[in-house]
Amino acid sequence: LAGSALDYKAVAYFYTNFQNSRNFAGPVLNAVSEESGTGRATVRFSLRATIVTPGISGS
């Protein structure tokens, strides 16, 4: 699961929960960066997760 947010506020809460927990955030967040010079903050993150959708058939 990979995501890109052009609005930093969209993931600010998400990132805040992990930024002070390096032991957890390390293996989960592969890369978090801010791009400057574009007039807006860009946060790119890669999240390894298992998504379980009970009751929904994949076929």
MMTF fields as JSON, N, C-alpha, C and O atoms, coordinates in Angstrom:
{
  "mmtfVersion": "1.0.0",
  "mmtfProducer": "UNKNOWN",
  "numBonds": 235,
  "numAtoms": 236,
  "numGroups": 59,
  "numChains": 1,
  "numModels": 1,
  "chainsPerModel": [1],
  "groupsPerChain": [59],
  "chainIdList": ["A"],
  "bondAtomList": [4, 2, 8, 6, 12, 10, 16, 14, 20, 18, 24, 22, 28, 26, 32, 30, 36, 34, 40, 38, 44, 42, 48, 46, 52, 50, 56, 54, 60, 58, 64, 62, 68, 66, 72, 70, 76, 74, 80, 78, 84, 82, 88, 86, 92, 90, 96, 94, 100, 98, 104, 102, 108, 106, 112, 110, 116, 114, 120, 118, 124, 122, 128, 126, 132, 130, 136, 134, 140, 138, 144, 142, 148, 146, 152, 150, 156, 154, 160, 158, 164, 162, 168, 166, 172, 170, 176, 174, 180, 178, 184, 182, 188, 186, 192, 190, 196, 194, 200, 198, 204, 202, 208, 206, 212, 210, 216, 214, 220, 218, 224, 222, 228, 226, 232, 230],
  "bondOrderList": [1, 1, 1, 1, 1, 1, 1, 1, 1, 1, 1, 1, 1, 1, 1, 1, 1, 1, 1, 1, 1, 1, 1, 1, 1, 1, 1, 1, 1, 1, 1, 1, 1, 1, 1, 1, 1, 1, 1, 1, 1, 1, 1, 1, 1, 1, 1, 1, 1, 1, 1, 1, 1, 1, 1, 1, 1, 1],
  "groupList": [{"groupName": "LEU", "atomNameList": ["N", "CA", "C", "O"], "elementList": ["N", "C", "C", "O"], "formalChargeList": [0, 0, 0, 0], "bondAtomList": [1, 0, 2, 1, 3, 2], "bondOrderList": [1, 1, 2], "singleLetterCode": "L", "chemCompType": "L-PEPTIDE LINKING"}, {"groupName": "ALA", "atomNameList": ["N", "CA", "C", "O"], "elementList": ["N", "C", "C", "O"], "formalChargeList": [0, 0, 0, 0], "bondAtomList": [1, 0, 2, 1, 3, 2], "bondOrderList": [1, 1, 2], "singleLetterCode": "A", "chemCompType": "L-PEPTIDE LINKING"}, {"groupName": "GLY", "atomNameList": ["N", "CA", "C", "O"], "elementList": ["N", "C", "C", "O"], "formalChargeList": [0, 0, 0, 0], "bondAtomList": [1, 0, 2, 1, 3, 2], "bondOrderList": [1, 1, 2], "singleLetterCode": "G", "chemCompType": "PEPTIDE LINKING"}, {"groupName": "SER", "atomNameList": ["N", "CA", "C", "O"], "elementList": ["N", "C", "C", "O"], "formalChargeList": [0, 0, 0, 0], "bondAtomList": [1, 0, 2, 1, 3, 2], "bondOrderList": [1, 1, 2], "singleLetterCode": "S", "chemCompType": "L-PEPTIDE LINKING"}, {"groupName": "ASP", "atomNameList": ["N", "CA", "C", "O"], "elementList": ["N", "C", "C", "O"], "formalChargeList": [0, 0, 0, 0], "bondAtomList": [1, 0, 2, 1, 3, 2], "bondOrderList": [1, 1, 2], "singleLetterCode": "D", "chemCompType": "L-PEPTIDE LINKING"}, {"groupName": "TYR", "atomNameList": ["N", "CA", "C", "O"], "elementList": ["N", "C", "C", "O"], "formalChargeList": [0, 0, 0, 0], "bondAtomList": [1, 0, 2, 1, 3, 2], "bondOrderList": [1, 1, 2], "singleLetterCode": "Y", "chemCompType": "L-PEPTIDE LINKING"}, {"groupName": "LYS", "atomNameList": ["N", "CA", "C", "O"], "elementList": ["N", "C", "C", "O"], "formalChargeList": [0, 0, 0, 0], "bondAtomList": [1, 0, 2, 1, 3, 2], "bondOrderList": [1, 1, 2], "singleLetterCode": "K", "chemCompType": "L-PEPTIDE LINKING"}, {"groupName": "VAL", "atomNameList": ["N", "CA", "C", "O"], "elementList": ["N", "C", "C", "O"], "formalChargeList": [0, 0, 0, 0], "bondAtomList": [1, 0, 2, 1, 3, 2], "bondOrderList": [1, 1, 2], "singleLetterCode": "V", "chemCompType": "L-PEPTIDE LINKING"}, {"groupName": "PHE", "atomNameList": ["N", "CA", "C", "O"], "elementList": ["N", "C", "C", "O"], "formalChargeList": [0, 0, 0, 0], "bondAtomList": [1, 0, 2, 1, 3, 2], "bondOrderList": [1, 1, 2], "singleLetterCode": "F", "chemCompType": "L-PEPTIDE LINKING"}, {"groupName": "THR", "atomNameList": ["N", "CA", "C", "O"], "elementList": ["N", "C", "C", "O"], "formalChargeList": [0, 0, 0, 0], "bondAtomList": [1, 0, 2, 1, 3, 2], "bondOrderList": [1, 1, 2], "singleLetterCode": "T", "chemCompType": "L-PEPTIDE LINKING"}, {"groupName": "ASN", "atomNameList": ["N", "CA", "C", "O"], "elementList": ["N", "C", "C", "O"], "formalChargeList": [0, 0, 0, 0], "bondAtomList": [1, 0, 2, 1, 3, 2], "bondOrderList": [1, 1, 2], "singleLetterCode": "N", "chemCompType": "L-PEPTIDE LINKING"}, {"groupName": "GLN", "atomNameList": ["N", "CA", "C", "O"], "elementList": ["N", "C", "C", "O"], "formalChargeList": [0, 0, 0, 0], "bondAtomList": [1, 0, 2, 1, 3, 2], "bondOrderList": [1, 1, 2], "singleLetterCode": "Q", "chemCompType": "L-PEPTIDE LINKING"}, {"groupName": "ARG", "atomNameList": ["N", "CA", "C", "O"], "elementList": ["N", "C", "C", "O"], "formalChargeList": [0, 0, 0, 0], "bondAtomList": [1, 0, 2, 1, 3, 2], "bondOrderList": [1, 1, 2], "singleLetterCode": "R", "chemCompType": "L-PEPTIDE LINKING"}, {"groupName": "PRO", "atomNameList": ["N", "CA", "C", "O"], "elementList": ["N", "C", "C", "O"], "formalChargeList": [0, 0, 0, 0], "bondAtomList": [1, 0, 2, 1, 3, 2], "bondOrderList": [1, 1, 2], "singleLetterCode": "P", "chemCompType": "L-PEPTIDE LINKING"}, {"groupName": "GLU", "atomNameList": ["N", "CA", "C", "O"], "elementList": ["N", "C", "C", "O"], "formalChargeList": [0, 0, 0, 0], "bondAtomList": [1, 0, 2, 1, 3, 2], "bondOrderList": [1, 1, 2], "singleLetterCode": "E", "chemCompType": "L-PEPTIDE LINKING"}, {"groupName": "ILE", "atomNameList": ["N", "CA", "C", "O"], "elementList": ["N", "C", "C", "O"], "formalChargeList": [0, 0, 0, 0], "bondAtomList": [1, 0, 2, 1, 3, 2], "bondOrderList": [1, 1, 2], "singleLetterCode": "I", "chemCompType": "L-PEPTIDE LINKING"}],
  "groupTypeList": [0, 1, 2, 3, 1, 0, 4, 5, 6, 1, 7, 1, 5, 8, 5, 9, 10, 8, 11, 10, 3, 12, 10, 8, 1, 2, 13, 7, 0, 10, 1, 7, 3, 14, 14, 3, 2, 9, 2, 12, 1, 9, 7, 12, 8, 3, 0, 12, 1, 9, 15, 7, 9, 13, 2, 15, 3, 2, 3],
  "groupIdList": [1, 2, 3, 4, 5, 6, 7, 8, 9, 10, 11, 12, 13, 14, 15, 16, 17, 18, 19, 20, 21, 22, 23, 24, 25, 26, 27, 28, 29, 30, 31, 32, 33, 34, 35, 36, 37, 38, 39, 40, 41, 42, 43, 44, 45, 46, 47, 48, 49, 50, 51, 52, 53, 54, 55, 56, 57, 58, 59],
  "secStructList": [7, 3, 3, 3, 3, 1, 1, 6, 2, 2, 2, 2, 2, 2, 2, 2, 2, 2, 2, 6, 7, 2, 2, 2, 2, 2, 2, 2, 5, 1, 7, 7, 7, 7, 7, 7, 1, 1, 1, 1, 7, 7, 3, 3, 3, 3, 5, 7, 7, 7, 7, 7, 7, 6, 6, 7, 7, 7, 7],
  "xCoordList": [0.862, 0.0, 0.891, 1.66, 0.773, 1.59, 0.682, -0.382, 1.091, 0.252, 1.09, 2.252, 0.49, 1.154, 0.151, -0.958, 0.529, -0.386, 0.204, 1.316, -0.539, -0.085, -0.344, 0.326, -1.325, -1.646, -1.074, -1.49, -0.127, 0.533, -0.461, -0.287, -1.505, -2.496, -3.232, -3.758, -3.266, -3.986, -3.333, -4.002, -2.032, -1.315, -0.577, 0.214, -0.845, -0.146, -0.449, 0.451, -1.709, -2.096, -1.489, -1.019, -1.503, -0.928, 0.559, 1.041, 1.275, 2.72, 3.076, 4.046, 2.282, 2.537, 2.479, 3.221, 1.597, 1.457, 2.699, 2.93, 3.509, 4.643, 6.008, 7.012, 6.057, 7.356, 8.195, 9.423, 7.541, 8.281, 8.421, 8.912, 7.996, 8.09, 8.926, 8.406, 10.223, 11.091, 11.156, 11.33, 11.021, 11.095, 9.947, 10.068, 8.832, 7.68, 7.654, 7.368, 7.956, 7.86, 8.942, 8.732, 10.092, 11.205, 10.831, 11.008, 10.313, 9.965, 8.691, 8.442, 7.887, 6.604, 6.728, 6.313, 7.298, 7.444, 8.794, 9.832, 8.772, 10.026, 10.651, 11.869, 9.834, 10.367, 9.318, 8.18, 9.703, 8.841, 9.685, 10.712, 9.253, 10.051, 9.15, 7.995, 9.694, 8.981, 9.731, 10.947, 8.99, 9.605, 9.324, 8.18, 10.383, 10.219, 10.478, 11.088, 10.01, 10.224, 9.042, 8.986, 8.09, 6.908, 5.743, 4.664, 5.973, 4.917, 3.983, 3.043, 4.245, 3.414, 4.229, 5.143, 3.888, 4.628, 4.101, 2.892, 5.019, 4.629, 5.197, 6.395, 4.337, 4.773, 4.507, 3.36, 5.559, 5.398, 5.717, 6.724, 4.857, 5.102, 4.723, 3.8, 5.438, 5.139, 4.8, 5.581, 3.639, 3.167, 2.923, 2.165, 3.587, 3.354, 2.251, 2.376, 1.18, 0.04, -0.738, -0.692, -1.453, -2.355, -3.78, -4.216, -4.496, -5.86, -6.826, -6.834, -7.637, -8.614, -10.01, -10.419, -10.727, -12.084, -13.052, -13.391, -13.5, -14.397, -15.745, -16.308, -16.252, -17.572, -17.536, -18.574, -16.347, -16.242, -15.452, -14.309, -16.064, -15.408, -14.525, -14.901, -13.342, -12.417, -12.657, -11.986, -13.622, -13.887, -15.052, -15.421],
  "yCoordList": [-1.192, 0.0, 1.232, 1.464, 2.01, 3.216, 4.421, 4.325, 5.534, 6.721, 7.968, 8.015, 8.973, 10.259, 11.352, 11.361, 12.256, 13.321, 14.677, 15.011, 15.446, 16.785, 17.76, 18.785, 17.427, 18.281, 17.648, 16.562, 18.325, 17.768, 17.506, 16.573, 18.333, 18.176, 16.849, 16.338, 16.295, 15.046, 13.886, 12.917, 13.985, 12.895, 13.365, 12.624, 14.603, 15.152, 14.338, 14.028, 13.996, 13.221, 11.827, 11.297, 11.239, 9.917, 9.906, 9.022, 10.896, 10.958, 11.278, 10.749, 12.149, 12.551, 11.355, 11.29, 10.411, 9.234, 8.358, 7.589, 8.467, 7.564, 8.233, 7.553, 9.55, 10.211, 10.07, 10.136, 9.879, 9.742, 8.287, 8.004, 7.372, 5.946, 5.266, 4.525, 5.525, 5.062, 3.541, 2.988, 2.871, 1.416, 0.818, -0.266, 1.536, 1.06, 1.663, 0.984, 2.948, 3.652, 3.21, 3.236, 2.806, 2.409, 1.368, 1.603, 0.214, -0.829, -0.545, -1.173, 0.391, 0.65, 1.761, 1.607, 2.872, 3.995, 3.903, 4.165, 3.531, 3.397, 4.759, 4.916, 5.732, 7.049, 8.117, 8.01, 9.127, 10.288, 11.519, 11.747, 12.297, 13.45, 14.623, 14.448, 15.803, 17.006, 17.651, 17.832, 17.994, 18.67, 20.162, 20.584, 20.946, 22.389, 22.986, 22.353, 24.2, 24.863, 24.703, 25.331, 23.855, 23.664, 24.483, 24.509, 25.151, 25.967, 25.164, 25.707, 23.867, 23.036, 21.848, 21.377, 21.382, 20.261, 18.956, 18.748, 18.086, 16.787, 15.7, 15.671, 14.82, 13.715, 12.415, 12.089, 11.678, 10.373, 9.298, 9.368, 8.321, 7.259, 5.919, 5.818, 4.898, 3.535, 2.734, 2.678, 2.121, 1.412, -0.049, -0.387, -0.908, -2.338, -2.758, -2.619, -3.268, -3.612, -4.765, -5.009, -5.465, -6.51, -6.013, -5.693, -5.955, -5.453, -6.629, -7.446, -6.702, -7.779, -7.201, -6.288, -7.751, -7.274, -8.434, -9.112, -8.67, -9.792, -9.602, -8.507, -10.682, -10.621, -10.168, -10.115, -9.837, -9.388, -10.421, -10.733, -10.943, -11.966, -11.321, -10.318, -11.901, -11.343, -11.875, -11.475, -12.785, -13.383, -12.69, -13.06],
  "zCoordList": [0.0, 0.0, 0.0, 0.933, -1.054, -1.149, -1.311, -1.923, -0.776, -0.88, -1.045, -0.639, -1.643, -1.784, -1.46, -1.994, -0.603, -0.202, -0.566, -0.155, -1.33, -1.689, -0.548, -0.424, 0.279, 1.412, 2.669, 3.073, 3.28, 4.455, 5.581, 6.364, 5.66, 6.719, 6.612, 7.601, 5.405, 5.188, 5.926, 6.285, 6.153, 6.814, 8.061, 8.646, 8.458, 9.621, 10.87, 11.65, 11.053, 12.228, 12.163, 13.17, 10.974, 10.763, 11.1, 11.808, 10.585, 10.789, 12.236, 12.779, 12.852, 14.236, 15.174, 16.154, 14.871, 15.719, 15.698, 16.631, 14.635, 14.466, 14.58, 14.792, 14.443, 14.327, 15.602, 15.546, 16.741, 17.99, 18.416, 19.508, 17.57, 17.881, 16.809, 15.976, 16.839, 15.755, 15.674, 14.588, 16.792, 16.772, 15.98, 15.409, 15.953, 15.2, 13.807, 12.821, 13.745, 12.469, 11.495, 10.282, 12.01, 11.154, 10.125, 8.929, 10.551, 9.591, 8.809, 7.78, 9.287, 8.633, 7.601, 6.452, 8.022, 7.104, 6.413, 7.02, 5.145, 4.403, 4.146, 4.242, 3.823, 3.51, 3.763, 3.305, 4.481, 4.675, 4.376, 5.014, 3.416, 3.027, 2.677, 2.288, 2.82, 2.427, 1.274, 1.328, 0.232, -0.901, -0.782, -0.614, -0.871, -0.799, -2.173, -3.035, -2.364, -3.641, -4.572, -5.629, -4.179, -5.019, -4.484, -5.075, -3.358, -2.778, -1.895, -1.314, -1.796, -0.932, -0.433, -1.109, 0.741, 1.328, 0.762, 0.666, 0.392, -0.136, 0.756, 1.037, 1.191, 2.032, 1.305, 0.999, 1.031, 0.395, 1.42, 2.125, 1.487, 2.444, 1.856, 1.048, 2.264, 1.847, 3.09, 4.04, 3.076, 4.254, 3.926, 3.016, 4.693, 4.521, 5.475, 6.691, 4.915, 5.754, 5.149, 3.944, 6.014, 5.552, 5.722, 6.828, 4.613, 4.651, 4.656, 3.736, 5.7, 5.822, 5.646, 6.362, 4.68, 4.429, 4.614, 3.645, 5.833, 6.099, 5.426, 5.426, 4.857, 4.243, 2.802, 2.143, 2.297, 0.914, 0.12, 0.454, -0.925, -1.729, -2.779, -3.388, -2.993, -3.973, -5.366, -6.317, -5.488, -6.795, -7.48, -8.595]
}
